[in-house]
Every structure is written in structure tokens, then in C-alpha cells.
């Protein structure tokens, strides 16, 4: 387990299936980190999701929850 910062909201995440270090960006699904990635890749993905969210702010009403997810400290 590790503490992961989701844009200020810190949560415990299972990191047992990926190799992570403090400061890494991770993709989290259902409380489990499923991928560790570079900051560059994370920022690219966040930009794409931001574009999707902007488009979703149209009358359709769909608004996904998007934030960066960084491992805060060592394993718990």
C-alpha cells in the first residue's frame, strides 16, 4: 500500500502489481495502481482528459473526474 495524492486528496492505493517510488505518477483503477508512468506521459494524458472534460461540459452533462495521481511516500 502507498499514499497517493489525487490533486490534494490523499488516499491509500494498492501498489502491489507495479513498481513505484515516491513521486511517481500512477494510473489507479478501483483502488489499485495499474501503471506507473513518467511525468511527461502523465501530463500528456491529463491534457487529453482535460480536452475530453471541456467537450463534455457541453449540454450532454457528462463530466469525468480527472486528476493527477502521485505516490506520496514509501510503501505502508
C-alpha positions in Angstrom: 0.0 0.0 0.0 1.1 3.6 -0.6 -0.4 7.0 -0.1 -1.3 8.6 -3.4 -2.1 12.3 -3.8 -5.0 12.9 -6.2 -4.7 16.7 -6.6 -4.7 17.2 -2.8 -6.9 14.3 -1.8 -4.6 11.6 -0.3 -5.8 8.0 -0.5 -4.3 4.6 0.2 -3.7 2.7 -3.0 -2.6 -0.9 -3.6 0.7 -0.7 -5.5 1.5 -4.4 -5.3 1.3 -5.0 -9.1 3.5 -2.1 -10.2 7.0 -0.9 -9.3 6.6 2.6 -7.8 8.7 5.1 -5.9 7.7 8.3 -4.1 7.0 11.0 -6.7 6.0 8.5 -9.4 2.8 9.1 -11.4 0.4 6.2 -11.3 -2.8 5.2 -13.1 -5.3 4.0 -10.5 -8.4 1.9 -11.0 -10.6 0.6 -8.2 -8.0 1.4 -5.6 -5.1 -0.3 -7.3 -2.3 1.2 -9.2 -2.2 -0.5 -12.6 0.6 1.5 -14.3 3.5 3.7 -13.3 4.5 6.4 -15.8 6.8 9.3 -16.4 5.7 12.8 -15.6 5.7 13.6 -19.3 3.3 10.8 -20.1 1.1 11.7 -17.2 0.8 15.3 -18.3 0.0 14.3 -21.8 -2.8 12.0 -20.6 -4.1 14.8 -18.3 -4.2 17.2 -21.2 -6.2 14.8 -23.3 -8.6 14.1 -20.4 -8.9 17.9 -19.9 -9.9 18.2 -23.6 -12.5 15.5 -23.1 -13.8 17.2 -20.0 -14.1 20.5 -21.8 -16.0 18.9 -24.6 -18.2 17.1 -22.0 -19.2 20.4 -20.5 -21.5 20.8 -23.4 -25.2 20.1 -22.8 -24.6 16.3 -22.6 -23.9 16.6 -18.9 -21.1 14.0 -18.8 -18.2 15.3 -16.6 -15.4 12.8 -15.8 -13.4 13.2 -12.6 -9.8 13.8 -13.6 -6.7 14.5 -11.5 -3.0 13.7 -11.3 -2.1 10.8 -9.0 1.3 10.8 -7.4 2.8 8.4 -4.9 3.4 10.5 -1.7 5.8 8.4 0.3 7.1 4.9 0.8 5.1 1.8 1.0 2.8 1.4 4.0 
